[in-house]
Amino acid sequence: MNYFDILNNKLIFIDELYPIDLAYGKMGLCIYLYYLSRWEENDEYRQVADRLLDEVIANMPNMRDISVENGLAGIGLGLSHLVKEEFLGGDINIILEEVDSEIFKSIAFAETEGTYLSKPMLLQLIYYFYLRHTELKSSDHKYLYQELIIKMIEMTHQNQRSDFFQEQSSFSIQNYNTPLFLFVFSKIFELNVYNQRLTKIIEEYMSQILSTIPYLHANRLFLLYGLLCIKTYLPDYQNKIIEHAELLINRIDIEYIMNFEFKNQDIYIKDGLSFVYILLYLIQKNFPDYGIAFNPQSIYKRIKNSDAWSALINRDYYLYLRKGLYDGFMGSNLVMLHINRHFKNYEV
């Protein structure tokens, strides 16, 4: 058996230790196993995923956390993804009716009850309700979701500090808010329900954003993706965004990221090479005019040959720390499978 088979088998036996959330828990494990069952044509993984899904759904009413990372919104995103990918059947609006209601109430009464919702958490929740809005069929429901999105946008903007957009010293998706801010606002622009106000909010920060070259090359790539997402919706800034995007492209060195910014075990989605691959793939797919040349098989080999796999097998505490979809080996393994499926015959 190879490393991946051993680790996958361990997952099946340690899943009782998991919470039910998307990033670190059973919802993420469920998605991972569904993909393995499809891509590796292994029905055993499908059976385990079905059981895990039943456990997630059974325990959802007991969850009070509404976040994407640890709570109901993340489970909602996971269920929506499973329906879209046809791992799960049914009407997603019926499936998520109670989930949406619980999140809706928590946000609606957050200010009156003194509940603190961080700015990054609000951005993630805005994205959740954007996605749900696209899935709704009732115009009345769409209106309610639009109003909630508008409320959260204003909550995000309220008392916004300039250091919200500053880069941190180490790479992590959570350590740099600017790309998430640009990406989420670009999605709300798509709805065309609050565009004039969105433009005014973003314009308050564009001078700061467009005068910044992140120190880390990985963060330059992350910022590039955010700017490309928002570019279409800011015609007055389009030329400046294009200029800044080209400046970033000329200052992004993928080899430098792989060999100097990331250590040998930095292979995960949350804070490592897997997320860099995801960004490169999305830019190449969605913005081909701004694609950065990269060797997907080089990234694959770097992830596969990482010492992290040996540590995961031989150190139970490390496996427990890195067992999630977001911050662990499941996400990295899916990235490698994705590279093999899309770039198997890639030539350097």
C-alpha positions as CSV (number, residue, x, y, z in Angstrom):
1,M,0.0,0.0,0.0
2,N,1.2,3.6,-0.7
3,Y,1.1,6.5,1.7
4,F,-2.3,7.7,0.4
5,D,-4.0,4.3,0.8
6,I,-2.7,4.0,4.3
7,L,-3.9,7.5,5.3
8,N,-7.3,7.0,3.6
9,N,-7.7,3.8,5.6
10,K,-6.8,5.6,8.8
11,L,-9.4,8.3,8.1
12,I,-12.1,5.7,8.1
13,F,-11.2,4.6,11.6
14,I,-10.5,8.0,13.2
15,D,-13.6,9.8,11.8
16,E,-15.3,9.6,15.2
17,L,-12.8,12.2,16.4
18,Y,-14.0,14.7,13.8
19,P,-16.5,17.5,14.4
20,I,-19.1,17.9,11.7
21,D,-17.8,21.1,10.0
22,L,-16.5,21.7,6.5
23,A,-12.9,22.9,7.0
24,Y,-11.8,20.4,9.6
25,G,-14.5,17.9,10.1
26,K,-16.9,15.3,8.7
27,M,-18.4,17.5,6.0
28,G,-15.0,18.0,4.5
29,L,-14.2,14.3,4.9
30,C,-17.5,13.4,3.3
31,I,-16.7,15.5,0.2
32,Y,-13.2,14.0,0.0
33,L,-14.5,10.4,0.1
34,Y,-17.2,11.1,-2.5
35,Y,-14.5,12.4,-4.9
36,L,-12.3,9.4,-4.2
37,S,-15.2,7.1,-4.8
38,R,-15.8,8.7,-8.2
39,W,-12.2,9.2,-9.4
40,E,-10.9,5.9,-8.1
41,E,-14.1,4.0,-8.7
42,N,-14.1,2.7,-5.2
43,D,-17.6,2.0,-3.8
44,E,-16.3,1.5,-0.2
45,Y,-15.4,5.2,-0.1
46,R,-19.0,6.0,-1.3
47,Q,-20.5,3.9,1.5
48,V,-18.4,5.6,4.2
49,A,-19.2,9.0,2.7
50,D,-23.0,8.2,2.8
51,R,-22.7,7.3,6.5
52,L,-20.8,10.4,7.3
53,L,-23.3,12.6,5.5
54,D,-26.1,11.0,7.5
55,E,-24.2,11.9,10.7
56,V,-23.6,15.5,9.6
57,I,-27.3,16.0,8.8
58,A,-28.4,14.4,12.0
59,N,-26.1,16.7,14.1
60,M,-26.8,19.9,12.3
61,P,-29.7,21.0,14.5
62,N,-27.3,21.0,17.5
63,M,-24.8,23.4,15.8
64,R,-24.9,27.0,16.8
65,D,-21.7,28.2,15.1
66,I,-22.8,29.9,11.8
67,S,-19.4,30.4,10.2
68,V,-18.1,28.9,6.9
69,E,-15.0,27.4,8.5
70,N,-16.5,25.8,11.6
71,G,-20.3,26.1,11.3
72,L,-23.5,25.9,9.5
73,A,-22.6,28.0,6.5
74,G,-19.7,25.7,5.7
75,I,-22.0,22.7,5.9
76,G,-24.4,24.5,3.7
77,L,-21.7,25.1,1.1
78,G,-20.7,21.5,1.3
79,L,-24.2,20.2,0.8
80,S,-24.7,22.6,-2.1
81,H,-21.5,21.4,-3.7
82,L,-22.6,17.7,-3.3
83,V,-25.9,18.4,-5.0
84,K,-24.3,20.3,-7.9
85,E,-21.8,17.5,-8.4
86,E,-24.6,14.9,-8.2
87,F,-23.2,13.1,-5.2
88,L,-26.4,14.0,-3.4
89,G,-30.0,14.2,-4.8
90,G,-32.8,16.5,-3.8
91,D,-33.8,20.2,-3.9
92,I,-31.0,22.2,-2.3
93,N,-33.5,24.9,-1.2
94,I,-35.4,22.3,0.8
95,I,-32.3,20.7,2.2
96,L,-30.9,24.1,3.4
97,E,-34.1,25.7,4.5
98,E,-33.5,25.3,8.3
99,V,-29.8,26.0,7.9
100,D,-30.5,29.3,6.1
101,S,-33.1,30.2,8.7
102,E,-30.7,29.7,11.6
103,I,-27.9,31.7,10.0
104,F,-30.4,34.4,8.9
105,K,-31.6,34.9,12.5
106,S,-28.1,34.9,13.9
107,I,-27.0,37.7,11.6
108,A,-30.2,39.7,11.7
109,F,-30.0,39.9,15.5
110,A,-26.3,40.1,15.8
111,E,-26.1,43.8,16.5
112,T,-29.0,43.9,19.0
113,E,-27.7,40.9,20.9
114,G,-24.1,42.2,20.9
115,T,-22.8,39.2,19.0
116,Y,-19.4,39.9,17.4
117,L,-19.0,38.9,13.7
118,S,-15.5,39.5,12.4
119,K,-15.0,41.2,9.0
120,P,-13.5,38.1,7.4
121,M,-16.4,36.0,8.8
122,L,-18.9,38.5,7.4
123,L,-17.3,38.3,3.9
124,Q,-17.5,34.5,4.0
125,L,-21.2,34.7,5.0
126,I,-21.9,37.2,2.2
127,Y,-20.4,34.7,-0.2
128,Y,-22.6,31.9,1.3
129,F,-25.8,33.9,0.8
130,Y,-24.6,35.0,-2.7
131,L,-24.4,31.3,-3.6
132,R,-27.7,30.6,-2.0
133,H,-29.3,33.5,-3.9
134,T,-28.2,32.0,-7.2
135,E,-30.0,28.7,-6.2
136,L,-33.3,30.3,-5.1
137,K,-36.4,30.0,-7.3
138,S,-38.8,32.3,-5.4
139,S,-38.5,36.0,-6.1
140,D,-39.7,36.7,-2.5
141,H,-36.9,34.6,-1.1
142,K,-34.4,36.3,-3.4
143,Y,-35.5,39.7,-2.1
144,L,-35.0,38.6,1.6
145,Y,-31.5,37.3,0.8
146,Q,-30.6,40.5,-1.0
147,E,-31.6,42.5,2.0
148,L,-29.5,40.3,4.3
149,I,-26.5,40.6,1.9
150,I,-26.9,44.4,1.9
151,K,-27.0,44.4,5.7
152,M,-23.8,42.4,5.9
153,I,-22.0,44.6,3.4
154,E,-22.8,47.6,5.6
155,M,-21.7,45.7,8.7
156,T,-18.4,44.8,6.9
157,H,-17.9,48.5,6.0
158,Q,-18.8,49.8,9.4
159,N,-15.7,50.9,11.4
160,Q,-13.4,49.3,8.8
161,R,-9.8,49.8,9.7
162,S,-7.1,50.4,7.2
163,D,-4.9,47.6,8.6
164,F,-7.6,45.1,7.5
165,F,-6.0,45.2,4.1
166,Q,-2.4,44.7,5.3
167,E,-0.4,41.6,4.6
168,Q,0.8,39.4,7.4
169,S,4.4,38.1,7.6
170,S,3.5,34.4,7.0
171,F,1.4,33.0,4.2
172,S,-2.1,31.8,4.9
173,I,-5.5,32.4,3.3
174,Q,-6.5,33.9,6.6
175,N,-3.6,36.2,6.8
176,Y,-4.4,38.4,3.9
177,N,-8.0,39.9,3.6
178,T,-7.7,42.0,0.5
179,P,-8.2,39.2,-2.1
180,L,-11.2,37.8,-0.3
181,F,-12.7,41.2,-0.1
182,L,-12.3,41.8,-3.8
183,F,-13.5,38.3,-4.8
184,V,-16.7,38.5,-2.6
185,F,-17.6,42.0,-3.8
186,S,-17.2,40.9,-7.4
187,K,-19.8,38.1,-6.8
188,I,-22.2,40.6,-5.3
189,F,-21.7,42.9,-8.3
190,E,-23.0,39.9,-10.4
191,L,-26.3,40.1,-8.6
192,N,-26.7,43.7,-9.7
193,V,-28.7,44.7,-6.6
194,Y,-26.4,47.2,-4.8
195,N,-23.8,48.1,-7.4
196,Q,-23.7,51.8,-6.9
197,R,-23.1,51.5,-3.2
198,L,-20.6,48.7,-3.7
199,T,-18.6,50.9,-6.1
200,K,-18.5,53.8,-3.5
201,I,-17.3,51.4,-0.8
202,I,-14.6,49.8,-2.9
203,E,-13.4,53.2,-4.2
204,E,-12.5,54.2,-0.6
205,Y,-9.8,51.5,-0.5
206,M,-8.7,51.2,-4.1
207,S,-5.8,53.7,-3.8
208,Q,-4.4,51.7,-0.9
209,I,-4.9,48.4,-2.7
210,L,-3.4,49.6,-6.0
211,S,-0.4,51.1,-4.2
212,T,0.6,47.8,-2.6
213,I,3.0,45.1,-3.8
214,P,2.8,42.3,-1.2
215,Y,6.1,41.1,0.2
216,L,5.3,37.4,-0.3
217,H,5.1,36.2,-3.9
218,A,2.3,33.9,-2.9
219,N,0.3,36.9,-1.7
220,R,1.1,38.7,-4.9
221,L,-0.6,35.8,-6.8
222,F,-3.5,35.9,-4.3
223,L,-4.0,39.7,-4.8
224,L,-3.7,39.2,-8.6
225,Y,-6.7,36.8,-8.5
226,G,-8.8,39.2,-6.5
227,L,-8.0,42.2,-8.8
228,L,-8.9,40.2,-11.9
229,C,-12.2,39.2,-10.3
230,I,-13.2,42.8,-9.6
231,K,-11.7,44.4,-12.7
232,T,-14.9,44.2,-14.9
233,Y,-17.1,45.9,-12.3
234,L,-14.9,49.0,-11.8
235,P,-14.7,50.7,-15.3
236,D,-13.2,53.9,-13.8
237,Y,-10.3,51.9,-12.3
238,Q,-10.0,49.3,-15.1
239,N,-6.8,50.7,-16.6
240,K,-5.1,51.1,-13.2
241,I,-6.1,47.5,-12.3
242,I,-4.7,46.2,-15.5
243,E,-1.5,48.1,-14.9
244,H,-1.2,46.8,-11.4
245,A,-2.1,43.2,-12.5
246,E,0.8,43.3,-15.1
247,L,3.1,44.7,-12.4
248,L,2.2,41.8,-10.1
249,I,2.6,39.2,-12.9
250,N,6.1,40.5,-13.6
251,R,7.0,40.2,-9.9
252,I,5.6,36.7,-9.2
253,D,8.1,33.9,-9.3
254,I,6.5,30.4,-8.9
255,E,9.9,28.7,-8.4
256,Y,10.7,31.2,-5.6
257,I,7.4,30.4,-3.9
258,M,8.1,26.7,-4.1
259,N,11.7,26.8,-3.1
260,F,12.0,29.7,-0.6
261,E,8.6,30.9,0.7
262,F,7.3,27.4,1.4
263,K,9.1,24.8,3.4
264,N,9.1,21.1,2.5
265,Q,5.9,20.3,4.5
266,D,4.0,23.4,3.4
267,I,1.7,21.6,1.0
268,Y,-1.8,22.3,2.3
269,I,-4.7,24.4,1.0
270,K,-4.9,26.8,4.0
271,D,-1.3,27.8,4.1
272,G,0.7,26.0,1.4
273,L,1.4,25.0,-2.1
274,S,-2.0,23.4,-2.8
275,F,-3.6,26.8,-2.7
276,V,-1.0,28.3,-5.0
277,Y,-1.9,25.6,-7.5
278,I,-5.6,26.4,-7.1
279,L,-5.0,30.1,-7.8
280,L,-2.8,29.4,-10.9
281,Y,-5.4,27.0,-12.3
282,L,-8.3,29.5,-11.7
283,I,-6.4,32.4,-13.3
284,Q,-5.5,30.2,-16.3
285,K,-9.1,29.0,-16.6
286,N,-11.0,32.3,-16.0
287,F,-8.5,35.0,-17.0
288,P,-6.3,33.4,-19.7
289,D,-4.9,36.7,-20.9
290,Y,-3.3,37.0,-17.4
291,G,-2.2,33.5,-17.0
292,I,1.2,32.8,-15.4
293,A,3.3,30.0,-16.9
294,F,3.8,27.2,-14.5
295,N,4.5,23.5,-14.5
296,P,1.6,21.6,-12.8
297,Q,3.6,18.4,-12.7
298,S,6.4,20.2,-10.9
299,I,3.9,21.2,-8.2
300,Y,2.5,17.7,-8.2
301,K,6.0,16.2,-7.5
302,R,6.7,18.8,-4.9
303,I,3.6,17.9,-3.0
304,K,4.0,14.1,-3.5
305,N,7.6,14.1,-2.4
306,S,7.0,16.2,0.7
307,D,8.1,14.8,4.1
308,A,4.6,15.6,5.3
309,W,3.3,12.3,4.1
310,S,5.8,10.3,6.2
311,A,5.1,12.5,9.2
312,L,1.3,11.9,8.8
313,I,1.8,8.2,8.8
314,N,4.3,7.9,11.6
315,R,3.1,10.6,14.0
316,D,-0.4,10.3,15.1
317,Y,-0.5,13.8,16.7
318,Y,0.6,15.3,13.4
319,L,-2.1,13.3,11.5
320,Y,-4.7,14.6,14.0
321,L,-3.5,18.2,13.4
322,R,-3.5,17.8,9.6
323,K,-6.5,15.6,9.0
324,G,-8.9,18.3,7.6
325,L,-9.9,19.2,4.1
326,Y,-8.8,22.8,4.5
327,D,-5.6,22.5,6.5
328,G,-4.7,18.9,6.0
329,F,-3.7,16.1,3.6
330,M,-7.2,15.5,2.2
331,G,-7.1,18.8,0.4
332,S,-3.6,18.2,-0.9
333,N,-4.5,14.8,-2.1
334,L,-7.5,16.2,-4.0
335,V,-5.2,18.8,-5.6
336,M,-2.8,16.0,-6.8
337,L,-5.7,14.1,-8.2
338,H,-6.9,17.2,-10.0
339,I,-3.5,17.8,-11.5
340,N,-3.4,14.2,-12.7
341,R,-6.8,14.5,-14.3
342,H,-6.2,17.8,-16.0
343,F,-2.5,17.8,-16.8
344,K,-1.6,14.1,-16.9
345,N,0.1,14.5,-20.3
346,Y,1.6,17.9,-19.6
347,E,5.1,18.4,-21.1
348,V,7.6,20.8,-19.7
